């Protein structure tokens, strides 16, 4: 059998089909990849899994009673129907909502990763379709970095923020020039397996090895020792979770107090330095932010902070903040404080120095970037102006018409009647899943396209089965990727492509020609490639015709820049390359942000005590700080039923890491089933004891499929988002705060409920169907 090339968000691979079922599918890393991700091992067991959605299905209560709010979502039976019936019901309901409530009553969800392909990108097709029928209420930003993308434009401008978020200084430059990499949030390599669209070649390990071999050291500020690989030279600063800003402020204080700050840089390239320095000295509140103040709060000894600040000033230092730190309450502050610390060092714009954000969060951060755009589907223009920050979906559904603050604006939540979700799973991303369940019970109708019976599909009214990447042709390439891949179909499809579904709906709603432009899926691939090739050929690049590319299966992208230094042009000439901030410079104090009057986000970096941290009053009742970080065994919740993900489960549940001292105090042994709980909910998990985390800290990664099947627990499978609070980072960004929660853990006694997360829902017959006008 031929090896068929394909790609995922965590890397390229080849598939060989030798027979039916998982045993007949062999997945191997693409020969291009020197360091492939083990997540590929999840694919064979998932494609044929019993949790696949195999036919269109409609919730029985919706069929019998018609559209309307219904708390039975998530627990009702489904009725399988044919495609024509499903399309007729859905087109009719879209028409009803538009006619009675307007297009702003449709929420186009589709926050998620879905396919790595450039054409079969579920979010693009949903937006294209909804735009052509009059628009929809949209979301802005992401759960991953939604705080950063709002605060960074106030600090370094919109263009500067784009440079930070789209790549920053490239890894080869870091490997050659950085002497000290101070990593707040660590450098967890497993996160860097992933990028939107995937990467054909994973190289972060090689770059770290090159830098380490040259003498680079990493200061790992994290509650988790293994947020830095063992083979990377470095030191562990075992910090109290949520107190990174405390340590950063103390480092800044040392630089100022000992005359190590680069005053010439501050004067030429920044504004507001004196306001910030006054805060460091304690002039507004009487409390200097020195290491003696910081040590009891952040857990790092004062002398270690002083020594590190001196070393940072004496060496070529890159100040790095991971995305995880801004996924918390007041998440704006570590980003702002990180820029301020880099500015005080005066190394911004120099090779190997300055500021970086997200190097351990995504494969494309620090990767070589091309000087051209990638093939993509045009989405059109949305005439509806209503939007929400993506992490505020429960607020929107539960509080229609209520006001909310966002980035200096006072807005109102629209009244959503229909939620249309494709390519994603909010029951993975969102916090306080009990509240999200209530929110999903409020709209008239919830529509989901899904390959699998996820919790989101179970909480829908109309569920349409869609194909996986192995069941269709596509173009595979990610941001900062090195190669364009032919993603070739290896298996017969289960369900239909999102494009086919929207093409039929568009035809029924009178916009079929506008949506398809008269092209089949295969013709769209040729068209997108042809448009992209024409642009590159016009700029002097040698790019093969489509047929040659498809036969070869891969094309190496030309002219990729791997020598980027963030803000090098600005440093060379700040007048000619001024930032698009109000001052044209880096704003350590922002008059704009200060003018918003948000007490939870002042105009400069500051320590603001969060609701959940070990130094607060809640810790008396919930004395363990839970880190709900990204899993090492899957991408978010994708393919949790796969072999690699399942191999890390304990007693069939997600594993929670505990320090042996914390476990002993609770009578917990390695491998025990435990109940993790707080005032929001509870879940079961399997205990794994490790000294690689700070005492008082527990680690339960996200992504276990939500399983509300137990009477004694909110989730029987170990989803930490039954424990995380649904509150925005601040009124500025309203970002996700799902990284942290305070909890207690106890040994579970008795017979545990079975894990039913991967079982399809019950199917029944319908007593009498309503008619959609």
Number of C-alpha atoms within 10 A of each C-alpha: 7 10 16 19 24 29 31 29 24 28 30 30 24 19 25 17 18 13 10 10 14 16 12 11 20 16 19 16 22 20 12 16 16 14 16 22 21 17 24 23 20 22 23 20 19 20 25 15 17 15 18 22 23 20 19 22 24 24 26 24 22 25 21 14 14 17 21 16 17 18 15 16 24 20 14 19 20 26 18 21 14 10 17 11 14 19 20 14 19 19 19 18 20 21 18 15 20 20 10 9 14 17 25 24 22 27 29 24 25 25 21 20 21 24 25 29 28 22 24 26 22 27 23 21 24 21 21 21 24 25 20 21 18 15 26 29 24 20 19 12 20 18 19 18 21 24 32 27 19 20 23 23 19 25 29 28 22 18 14 23 21 15 16 23 20 18 26 25 32 24 27 23 19 27 22 17 20 26 24 27 28 24 25 27 26 30 30 21 21 24 21 23 28 25 25 21 27 27 34 31 20 25 20 25 16 15 16 24 17 17 26 21 13 14 16 23 20 25 21 24 26 26 27 24 20 17 22 24 16 9 10 18 17 18 14 17 23 20 24 26 28 28 23 24 25 28 30 24 28 25 26 30 26 22 21 18 14 11 10 19 21 16 16 11 16 21 12 13 23 21 19 18 20 13 16 21 19 13 21 25 17 14 12 11 10 10 12 19 24 23 26 16 15 24 20 13 20 23 18 20 18 19 12 12 23 21 12 16 22 15 14 23 19 13 15 22 30 28 27 26 29 23 24 24 29 27 25 26 28 30 31 31 27 29 26 25 25 24 27 28 24 23 25 26 29 22 22 26 19 22 23 28 28 29 28 29 25 28 29 28 26 24 31 30 26 30 29 23 23 17 11 13 10 15 21 18 15 12 17 15 13 18 14 17 10 19 19 22 21 20 27 20 21 21 18 23 23 20 16 13 14 13 13 16 16 18 17 16 11 10 15 17 21 21 20 26 24 25 24 20 26 29 22 25 26 19 25 23 21 24 25 20 28 17 17 20 19 16 19 25 21 20 21 19 26 28 22 25 28 26 23 28 21 27 21 27 29 21 24 26 27 27 29 27 25 29 25 22 24 23 20 21 19 27 26 31 30 26 21 25 25 23 19 20 26 24 29 23 18 21 18 10 16 18 22 20 23 23 22 15 18 20 22 18 21 21 15 15 15 12 17 18 12 14 25 19 11 10 13 12 17 12 11 17 21 18 15 20 21 16 12 17 20 15 15 17 12 9 10 9 14 12 18 14 13 17 10 12 16 17 9 12 17 19 16 13 17 16 13 16 13 17 17 21 23 25 23 17 14 19 18 12 11 16 13 9 15 19 24 18 19 15 16 18 23 29 28 27 23 21 16 16 19 15 11 18 14 16 12 17 24 21 24 23 25 23 18 17 15 17 16 23 22 24 19 12 12 14 17 11 12 20 20 23 25 29 26 23 19 20 17 20 27 28 23 21 23 25 27 22 23 21 18 20 24 18 12 15 19 18 16 18 24 27 26 27 24 29 20 18 16 19 22 12 9 13 11 22 17 15 15 20 24 23 22 27 21 17 14 17 19 24 28 33 31 27 29 20 23 16 14 15 21 23 19 18 22 29 22 25 24 25 28 31 29 27 21 24 17 17 10 14 21 23 31 29 29 32 30 36 32 29 28 27 24 23 19 22 26 23 22 25 24 27 33 31 28 31 25 26 25 26 25 19 25 17 19 16 10 6 6 15 16 13 21 16 22 19 14 16 19 10 15 13 10 17 10 11 13 12 12 16 9
